[in-house]
Amino acid sequence: MTDIEALSPAKRALLERALRQRRAAAGSTIPRRTGTEPAPLSYAQQRMWFLQQWEPDAPTFNGARALRLRGPLRRDALERGLRTVVQRHESLRTVVDPQGEPTQQVLDSWRLAVPVLSIDGIGAEQEQELTRCLRELSREPFDLTSELMLRATLLELGPEDHVLLIRMHHIAADAHSDSVLFAELSELYNAEAAGRAPRLPELPIQYADYAVWQRERLSGALLDELTSYWAHQLEGAPPLLALPTDRPRRPVQRHDGTHHEVAFPRALAEPLLELGRDEGVTFFMVMLAAFSTFLYRISGEQDIVIGSPIANRNNVELQGLIGFFTNTIALRTQLARNPSFRAVLGRAKETALGAYAHQDLPFDKVVEVLRPKRDPGYNPLFQVNFRAQATKRPELRLQGLTVEPIPVDIGFSRFDLALELELRDDGLGGYFEYDRDLFDAATIIEFVEDLQALLEQVGSDPDLPVLAVPLPRGRKPARGGGAGAIRRRSGR
């Protein structure tokens, strides 16, 4: 997620003032709905629903969280805690009624069980079997018209060694929802273990209340302002980034992807963090500038558009809700005339701040305004996605247990290429997600080397022109190439 909270006090105050003024003009408090009629889908849910109809069995919008639990686990307490979370958050038990204009309806009758799958006693192959199970379970499709949007499975590796796999469909939950889920489940489990009542606040609204409010709010002067900004910001942007792929693009994108883990040492991150402090920018902005420069160097394209998710929870009522509030913003950076990295950083900062202040327009509305040529072979407006965060990931804390997150690679890629980075105590970590129809694993390994070399160089000399930054093996940026650009590497 973009890290608005890491802005300097002065910049954050300016941004918050602009957002407050906009909310004041349109009504800042989200009221509870009156009546019992079905609620409309939010704009984000509507987009998710139509995409799911296009590929009903694809796991593209499944979210999976796997946590290894070591110690004496209270299975009943865990299952009761998950049920209470589902009861509290209507989004997790909301289905889509597809009749006519799709609406959302909350299930009155539902059941959540946490099945246990034992993979104990198979020796050295246990971890391999665990990986296979996590992948297969996480790829199982959701029926958005009838099922709970949360599933949980407990994989038993030993008497006091388990893996909890939680799956939530993206139509009901976003990345921030993990914080809510883990905090509430921790409190519910630990309260039962301690023999006390859980201390959870009453939720002021439910997701359907937000959907109604959003539909009413995005109209009139506010809608005109937002659409005008994005139309101007993305006018003339290239429809397709000519990445140096290993194979021509398929006519229809299959989203067959995978992850490649990335780990850079803390010594690499420190100069970049210091540069950010000197320039008054956030960690996200520094890494956005670096990733834009990286894409420029490997593609030769000077006009770079990158997609990035943003939490879009500017109202206090939304902070404690599980739901799909995330919006996607298109971040455009111009790298013409061989600028220095410091200059690119300034441009990335300006782009990000403008996008933050106009984040309320749903991405689908941006697409409607710009009307890009639609092609089933690639995503509209941008084909590369990026996120970076300096805050720690949410943690599940269960009494008497050590809890360790396990990465889950479901085996898809929503984009041609995506990069996720997080600042950790020991350095920069994350992964490249890539489309295997376009890229070989060897190419992504080279990308990691290129990116590391670039980060090291711009951290030590941010005033160096970006085309002068040396890359491993002396590779030069691609020129042109179009939708089927083929990567040329020396010695191949």
C-alpha positions as CSV (number, residue, x, y, z in Angstrom):
1,M,0.0,0.0,0.0
2,T,1.1,3.6,-0.6
3,D,2.3,5.0,2.8
4,I,0.4,8.2,3.2
5,E,1.1,8.0,7.0
6,A,4.8,8.3,6.3
7,L,4.4,11.8,4.7
8,S,6.0,14.7,6.6
9,P,3.6,16.5,9.0
10,A,3.4,19.5,6.7
11,K,2.6,17.5,3.5
12,R,0.2,15.2,5.3
13,A,-1.6,18.2,6.8
14,L,-2.1,19.6,3.3
15,L,-3.3,16.3,1.9
16,E,-5.7,15.7,4.8
17,R,-7.0,19.3,4.5
18,A,-7.8,18.7,0.8
19,L,-9.5,15.4,1.6
20,R,-11.5,17.0,4.5
21,Q,-12.7,19.8,2.3
22,R,-13.9,17.3,-0.3
23,R,-15.6,15.1,2.3
24,A,-17.2,18.2,3.9
25,A,-18.6,19.2,0.5
26,A,-20.1,15.8,-0.1
27,G,-20.9,14.7,3.5
28,S,-18.2,13.1,5.5
29,T,-20.1,10.8,7.8
30,I,-21.2,7.4,6.5
31,P,-24.7,6.7,7.9
32,R,-26.3,3.4,8.5
33,R,-28.8,2.3,5.8
34,T,-32.5,2.6,6.5
35,G,-34.8,-0.1,5.3
36,T,-34.1,-3.7,4.3
37,E,-34.0,-3.6,0.6
38,P,-30.9,-5.1,-1.2
39,A,-28.0,-2.8,-1.4
40,P,-26.1,-2.0,-4.6
41,L,-22.6,-3.3,-5.1
42,S,-19.8,-0.8,-4.4
43,Y,-17.9,0.2,-7.5
44,A,-15.1,-2.1,-6.6
45,Q,-17.4,-5.0,-6.0
46,Q,-19.1,-4.4,-9.3
47,R,-15.8,-4.5,-11.2
48,M,-14.9,-7.7,-9.3
49,W,-18.2,-9.3,-10.1
50,F,-18.0,-8.7,-13.8
51,L,-14.4,-9.9,-14.0
52,Q,-15.4,-13.0,-12.1
53,Q,-18.1,-13.7,-14.7
54,W,-15.4,-13.4,-17.5
55,E,-13.3,-16.2,-15.8
56,P,-15.6,-17.9,-13.2
57,D,-13.1,-20.6,-12.2
58,A,-9.9,-18.6,-12.2
59,P,-8.2,-18.0,-8.8
60,T,-7.2,-14.5,-9.9
61,F,-9.1,-12.8,-7.0
62,N,-8.5,-15.4,-4.3
63,G,-6.5,-14.1,-1.3
64,A,-4.6,-16.6,0.8
65,R,-2.9,-16.2,4.2
66,A,-1.0,-19.1,5.7
67,L,0.3,-19.0,9.3
68,R,2.4,-21.7,11.0
69,L,1.2,-22.2,14.6
70,R,3.7,-23.9,16.9
71,G,2.5,-24.9,20.4
72,P,-0.6,-26.3,22.1
73,L,-3.4,-25.0,19.8
74,R,-7.0,-24.7,21.1
75,R,-8.8,-25.7,17.9
76,D,-12.3,-25.0,19.2
77,A,-11.3,-21.5,20.3
78,L,-9.8,-20.8,16.9
79,E,-13.0,-22.0,15.1
80,R,-15.3,-20.0,17.4
81,G,-13.2,-16.9,16.9
82,L,-13.4,-17.1,13.1
83,R,-17.2,-17.6,13.3
84,T,-17.5,-14.5,15.5
85,V,-15.4,-12.5,12.9
86,V,-17.7,-13.6,10.1
87,Q,-20.8,-12.7,12.3
88,R,-19.4,-9.2,13.0
89,H,-18.4,-8.4,9.4
90,E,-21.3,-8.7,7.0
91,S,-19.0,-8.5,4.0
92,L,-17.8,-12.0,4.7
93,R,-21.3,-13.5,4.5
94,T,-22.6,-11.3,1.7
95,V,-23.5,-12.8,-1.7
96,V,-24.3,-11.3,-5.1
97,D,-27.9,-11.6,-6.4
98,P,-27.3,-11.6,-10.2
99,Q,-30.9,-11.0,-11.1
100,G,-31.3,-7.7,-13.0
101,E,-28.8,-5.2,-11.7
102,P,-26.5,-7.1,-9.4
103,T,-27.1,-6.4,-5.7
104,Q,-25.5,-7.6,-2.4
105,Q,-27.4,-9.6,0.1
106,V,-26.3,-10.7,3.6
107,L,-26.8,-14.4,4.3
108,D,-29.1,-15.0,7.3
109,S,-28.2,-18.7,7.5
110,W,-24.6,-19.9,7.2
111,R,-22.1,-22.3,8.5
112,L,-18.3,-22.1,9.0
113,A,-16.3,-25.1,9.8
114,V,-12.5,-25.4,10.0
115,P,-11.6,-28.8,8.6
116,V,-8.3,-30.4,9.6
117,L,-6.1,-32.0,7.0
118,S,-3.3,-34.2,8.4
119,I,0.0,-34.3,6.5
120,D,1.9,-35.7,9.5
121,G,4.5,-38.5,9.3
122,I,5.7,-38.4,5.7
123,G,9.2,-37.4,6.5
124,A,11.3,-35.1,4.3
125,E,8.5,-34.7,1.8
126,Q,6.3,-33.0,4.3
127,E,7.2,-29.4,3.3
128,Q,6.7,-30.2,-0.3
129,E,3.3,-31.7,0.4
130,L,2.4,-28.6,2.5
131,T,3.3,-26.3,-0.4
132,R,1.2,-28.4,-2.7
133,C,-1.8,-28.4,-0.4
134,L,-1.6,-24.6,0.2
135,R,-1.5,-23.9,-3.5
136,E,-4.4,-26.3,-4.4
137,L,-6.7,-25.2,-1.6
138,S,-6.0,-21.5,-2.4
139,R,-6.9,-22.0,-6.0
140,E,-10.4,-23.4,-5.3
141,P,-13.0,-21.0,-6.8
142,F,-15.6,-19.1,-4.8
143,D,-19.2,-19.0,-5.8
144,L,-20.0,-15.4,-5.3
145,T,-23.8,-16.1,-5.3
146,S,-24.1,-18.5,-2.5
147,E,-21.0,-19.0,-0.3
148,L,-19.2,-17.4,2.6
149,M,-16.3,-15.2,1.4
150,L,-14.0,-16.7,4.1
151,R,-12.7,-20.2,4.3
152,A,-10.3,-21.7,6.8
153,T,-8.4,-25.0,6.8
154,L,-6.0,-26.3,9.5
155,L,-3.2,-28.4,8.2
156,E,-1.7,-30.7,10.9
157,L,2.0,-31.3,10.7
158,G,2.4,-32.7,14.2
159,P,0.8,-32.7,17.6
160,E,1.9,-29.1,18.2
161,D,2.6,-28.0,14.7
162,H,-0.1,-26.6,12.5
163,V,-0.6,-24.3,9.5
164,L,-3.8,-22.2,9.4
165,L,-4.8,-21.3,5.9
166,I,-7.4,-18.6,5.5
167,R,-8.8,-17.7,2.1
168,M,-10.9,-14.6,1.4
169,H,-12.2,-13.5,-1.9
170,H,-11.1,-10.0,-2.9
171,I,-14.8,-8.9,-3.4
172,A,-15.1,-9.1,0.4
173,A,-11.6,-8.2,1.7
174,D,-8.5,-6.2,0.9
175,A,-5.0,-6.0,2.3
176,H,-6.0,-3.7,5.2
177,S,-8.6,-6.2,6.1
178,D,-5.9,-8.5,7.3
179,S,-5.1,-6.1,10.1
180,V,-8.7,-6.2,11.2
181,L,-9.0,-10.0,10.9
182,F,-5.8,-10.7,12.8
183,A,-6.5,-8.2,15.5
184,E,-10.0,-9.5,16.2
185,L,-9.1,-13.2,15.9
186,S,-6.2,-12.6,18.3
187,E,-8.5,-10.9,20.9
188,L,-11.2,-13.5,20.6
189,Y,-8.8,-16.5,20.9
190,N,-6.8,-14.9,23.7
191,A,-9.9,-13.9,25.6
192,E,-11.3,-17.4,25.6
193,A,-7.9,-18.8,26.7
194,A,-7.8,-16.3,29.6
195,G,-11.4,-17.0,30.6
196,R,-12.6,-13.4,30.0
197,A,-15.0,-11.6,27.7
198,P,-13.5,-10.3,24.5
199,R,-13.0,-6.6,24.2
200,L,-14.1,-5.7,20.7
201,P,-15.8,-2.4,19.8
202,E,-19.2,-2.3,18.1
203,L,-18.9,-1.7,14.4
204,P,-20.4,1.7,13.5
205,I,-21.5,0.6,10.0
206,Q,-21.4,-2.4,7.7
207,Y,-20.0,-2.7,4.1
208,A,-23.4,-2.3,2.5
209,D,-23.7,1.1,4.2
210,Y,-20.5,2.2,2.6
211,A,-21.7,1.0,-0.8
212,V,-24.9,3.0,-0.7
213,W,-23.0,6.1,0.6
214,Q,-20.3,5.8,-2.1
215,R,-23.0,5.6,-4.9
216,E,-24.7,8.7,-3.6
217,R,-21.5,10.7,-3.0
218,L,-19.8,10.2,-6.4
219,S,-21.8,12.6,-8.4
220,G,-22.1,16.3,-9.3
221,A,-19.2,18.6,-8.7
222,L,-17.0,16.0,-6.9
223,L,-17.3,13.6,-9.8
224,D,-16.6,16.3,-12.3
225,E,-13.4,17.3,-10.4
226,L,-12.1,13.8,-10.1
227,T,-12.8,12.9,-13.7
228,S,-11.2,16.1,-14.9
229,Y,-8.0,15.4,-12.9
230,W,-7.5,11.9,-14.2
231,A,-8.4,12.8,-17.8
232,H,-5.7,15.4,-17.8
233,Q,-3.2,13.3,-15.8
234,L,-3.4,10.3,-18.2
235,E,-4.1,12.1,-21.5
236,G,-1.8,10.7,-24.2
237,A,-0.4,8.0,-22.0
238,P,0.9,5.0,-24.0
239,P,-1.6,2.1,-24.0
240,L,1.0,-0.6,-23.7
241,L,4.4,-0.7,-22.0
242,A,6.8,-2.5,-24.4
243,L,8.6,-4.7,-21.9
244,P,11.4,-6.9,-23.2
245,T,9.6,-10.2,-23.1
246,D,10.9,-13.6,-23.9
247,R,7.9,-14.5,-26.1
248,P,5.2,-12.7,-28.1
249,R,2.1,-11.8,-26.2
250,R,-0.9,-14.2,-26.5
251,P,-4.1,-12.9,-28.1
252,V,-5.9,-13.6,-24.8
253,Q,-4.1,-13.2,-21.4
254,R,-4.2,-16.4,-19.3
255,H,-2.8,-14.9,-16.1
256,D,-0.5,-17.9,-15.6
257,G,2.0,-16.6,-13.2
258,T,4.3,-17.2,-10.3
259,H,6.4,-15.4,-7.7
260,H,10.2,-14.9,-7.5
261,E,11.3,-13.9,-4.0
262,V,13.5,-10.7,-3.7
263,A,15.8,-9.9,-0.7
264,F,18.1,-7.0,-0.6
265,P,20.4,-6.2,2.4
266,R,19.7,-3.4,4.8
267,A,22.9,-1.6,3.7
268,L,21.3,-1.1,0.3
269,A,18.2,0.4,1.9
270,E,19.8,2.9,4.2
271,P,21.1,5.4,1.6
272,L,17.7,5.3,-0.1
273,L,15.9,6.1,3.2
274,E,18.4,8.9,3.9
275,L,17.7,10.3,0.4
276,G,14.0,10.2,1.1
277,R,14.4,12.1,4.3
278,D,16.6,14.7,2.6
279,E,14.0,15.2,-0.2
280,G,11.0,15.1,2.1
281,V,9.5,12.0,0.4
282,T,8.2,8.7,1.6
283,F,9.7,5.3,1.2
284,F,7.0,4.5,-1.3
285,M,7.9,7.5,-3.4
286,V,11.6,6.6,-3.4
287,M,10.8,3.0,-4.5
288,L,8.3,4.2,-7.1
289,A,11.0,6.5,-8.6
290,A,13.4,3.6,-8.6
291,F,11.0,1.1,-10.2
292,S,10.0,3.7,-12.9
293,T,13.7,4.1,-13.6
294,F,14.2,0.4,-13.8
295,L,11.3,0.0,-16.2
296,Y,12.8,2.8,-18.3
297,R,16.1,1.1,-18.4
298,I,14.8,-2.3,-19.5
299,S,12.2,-1.1,-22.0
300,G,13.5,2.2,-23.4
301,E,10.1,3.7,-22.8
302,Q,10.2,7.3,-21.5
303,D,6.5,7.5,-20.5
304,I,5.9,5.0,-17.7
305,V,2.5,4.3,-16.2
306,I,2.4,2.0,-13.1
307,G,-0.7,0.8,-11.2
308,S,-0.7,0.7,-7.5
309,P,-3.3,-0.1,-4.8
310,I,-4.3,2.5,-2.3
311,A,-6.2,1.8,0.9
312,N,-9.0,4.4,0.2
313,R,-10.1,4.3,3.9
314,N,-10.2,8.0,4.6
315,N,-13.3,7.9,6.8
316,V,-12.9,6.8,10.4
317,E,-15.9,4.5,10.1
318,L,-14.0,2.3,7.6
319,Q,-10.8,1.7,9.7
320,G,-12.2,-1.3,11.6
321,L,-14.1,-3.0,8.8
322,I,-13.3,-6.0,6.7
323,G,-14.2,-5.2,3.2
324,F,-13.1,-4.3,-0.3
325,F,-12.2,-0.6,-0.2
326,T,-8.9,-0.6,-2.0
327,N,-8.8,1.5,-5.2
328,T,-6.2,1.3,-7.9
329,I,-4.4,4.5,-8.9
330,A,-2.4,5.0,-12.1
331,L,1.0,6.6,-11.4
332,R,2.6,8.2,-14.5
333,T,6.2,9.3,-14.5
334,Q,8.0,11.0,-17.4
335,L,11.7,10.2,-17.9
336,A,12.4,12.1,-21.1
337,R,15.8,13.9,-21.6
338,N,17.7,11.5,-19.3
339,P,17.0,13.1,-15.9
340,S,18.9,12.5,-12.8
341,F,17.4,10.1,-10.3
342,R,16.8,13.1,-7.9
343,A,14.7,14.7,-10.7
344,V,12.8,11.4,-11.2
345,L,12.1,11.3,-7.5
346,G,10.7,14.8,-7.6
347,R,8.4,13.8,-10.5
348,A,7.3,10.6,-8.6
349,K,6.5,12.7,-5.5
350,E,4.3,15.1,-7.5
351,T,2.5,12.2,-9.2
352,A,1.9,10.4,-6.0
353,L,0.6,13.4,-4.1
354,G,-1.8,14.3,-6.9
355,A,-3.1,10.7,-7.0
356,Y,-3.6,10.6,-3.3
357,A,-5.7,13.7,-3.4
358,H,-7.9,12.3,-6.2
359,Q,-8.0,8.6,-5.1
360,D,-11.7,8.5,-4.7
361,L,-12.6,7.9,-8.3
362,P,-12.9,4.2,-8.8
363,F,-10.5,2.7,-11.4
364,D,-13.4,1.6,-13.6
365,K,-14.6,5.2,-13.8
366,V,-11.1,6.2,-14.9
367,V,-11.2,3.6,-17.6
368,E,-14.7,4.9,-18.7
369,V,-13.4,8.5,-18.9
370,L,-10.3,7.6,-20.9
371,R,-11.9,4.9,-23.1
372,P,-8.6,3.1,-23.9
373,K,-8.6,0.5,-26.7
374,R,-9.6,-2.8,-25.0
375,D,-7.6,-5.8,-25.8
376,P,-8.0,-9.2,-24.2
377,G,-4.2,-9.7,-24.4
378,Y,-3.4,-7.0,-21.8
379,N,-4.7,-4.8,-19.0
380,P,-5.9,-1.3,-19.9
381,L,-3.9,1.8,-18.9
382,F,-1.1,-0.2,-17.3
383,Q,0.4,-3.7,-17.4
384,V,2.8,-3.3,-14.4
385,N,1.8,-3.1,-10.8
386,F,3.8,-1.9,-7.8
387,R,3.4,-1.7,-4.0
388,A,5.9,-0.8,-1.3
389,Q,5.4,-0.4,2.4
390,A,7.6,0.7,5.3
391,T,5.1,-0.4,8.0
392,K,5.2,-3.9,9.5
393,R,2.7,-6.5,8.2
394,P,-0.2,-7.3,10.5
395,E,0.4,-10.1,12.9
396,L,-1.7,-12.8,14.5
397,R,-0.8,-13.2,18.2
398,L,-2.3,-16.2,19.9
399,Q,-1.6,-17.0,23.5
400,G,0.9,-19.9,24.0
401,L,1.7,-20.1,20.3
402,T,4.5,-18.9,18.0
403,V,3.0,-17.7,14.8
404,E,5.0,-17.4,11.6
405,P,3.6,-16.3,8.2
406,I,4.2,-18.6,5.2
407,P,4.2,-17.2,1.7
408,V,1.5,-18.7,-0.7
409,D,2.0,-18.6,-4.4
410,I,-1.4,-19.4,-5.9
411,G,0.1,-19.5,-9.5
412,F,-1.3,-16.5,-11.2
413,S,-0.3,-13.0,-12.2
414,R,-2.9,-10.3,-12.7
415,F,-0.4,-8.2,-14.7
416,D,2.6,-8.7,-17.0
417,L,4.9,-7.8,-14.2
418,A,4.4,-6.7,-10.6
419,L,6.8,-5.9,-7.8
420,E,6.0,-5.9,-4.1
421,L,8.5,-4.6,-1.6
422,E,8.5,-4.1,2.2
423,L,11.1,-2.5,4.5
424,R,12.1,-5.0,7.1
425,D,14.6,-4.9,9.9
426,D,17.1,-6.8,7.9
427,G,16.6,-5.1,4.6
428,L,14.2,-5.0,1.6
429,G,12.1,-8.1,0.9
430,G,9.3,-9.0,-1.4
431,Y,8.8,-10.6,-4.7
432,F,8.3,-10.2,-8.4
433,E,5.1,-11.6,-9.7
434,Y,5.2,-12.3,-13.5
435,D,3.3,-13.8,-16.4
436,R,4.9,-17.0,-17.4
437,D,3.5,-16.7,-20.9
438,L,5.8,-13.7,-21.3
439,F,8.8,-14.2,-19.2
440,D,11.2,-17.0,-18.3
441,A,12.5,-17.5,-14.8
442,A,16.0,-16.7,-15.9
443,T,14.9,-13.3,-17.1
444,I,13.3,-12.4,-13.8
445,I,16.5,-13.4,-12.0
446,E,18.3,-10.9,-14.3
447,F,15.7,-8.3,-13.5
448,V,16.5,-8.7,-9.8
449,E,20.2,-8.2,-10.5
450,D,19.4,-5.1,-12.6
451,L,17.2,-3.7,-9.9
452,Q,19.7,-4.3,-7.1
453,A,22.5,-2.6,-9.2
454,L,20.2,0.3,-9.9
455,L,19.2,0.8,-6.2
456,E,22.8,0.6,-5.1
457,Q,23.9,3.2,-7.7
458,V,21.1,5.8,-7.2
459,G,21.4,5.5,-3.5
460,S,25.1,6.4,-3.6
461,D,24.8,9.0,-6.4
462,P,21.3,10.3,-6.9
463,D,22.4,13.1,-9.2
464,L,23.8,10.6,-11.8
465,P,21.7,10.7,-15.1
466,V,19.6,7.5,-15.1
467,L,21.0,6.3,-18.4
468,A,24.5,6.4,-16.9
469,V,23.5,3.9,-14.2
470,P,25.5,0.8,-15.0
471,L,23.6,-2.5,-15.1
472,P,25.1,-6.0,-14.8
473,R,26.8,-7.4,-17.9
474,G,26.5,-4.0,-19.6
475,R,22.9,-4.6,-20.9
476,K,21.4,-1.6,-22.7
477,P,17.7,-0.6,-22.6
478,A,15.5,-2.0,-25.2
479,R,14.2,0.3,-28.0
480,G,10.7,-0.1,-29.2
481,G,9.5,-3.7,-29.5
482,G,5.7,-3.2,-29.2
483,A,3.3,-5.7,-27.8
484,G,5.4,-8.7,-28.8
485,A,8.8,-7.3,-27.8
486,I,11.4,-10.1,-27.5
487,R,14.2,-9.7,-25.0
488,R,17.7,-9.9,-26.5
489,R,20.4,-11.0,-24.1
490,S,24.0,-11.5,-24.9
491,G,25.1,-15.1,-25.2
492,R,21.7,-16.4,-26.0
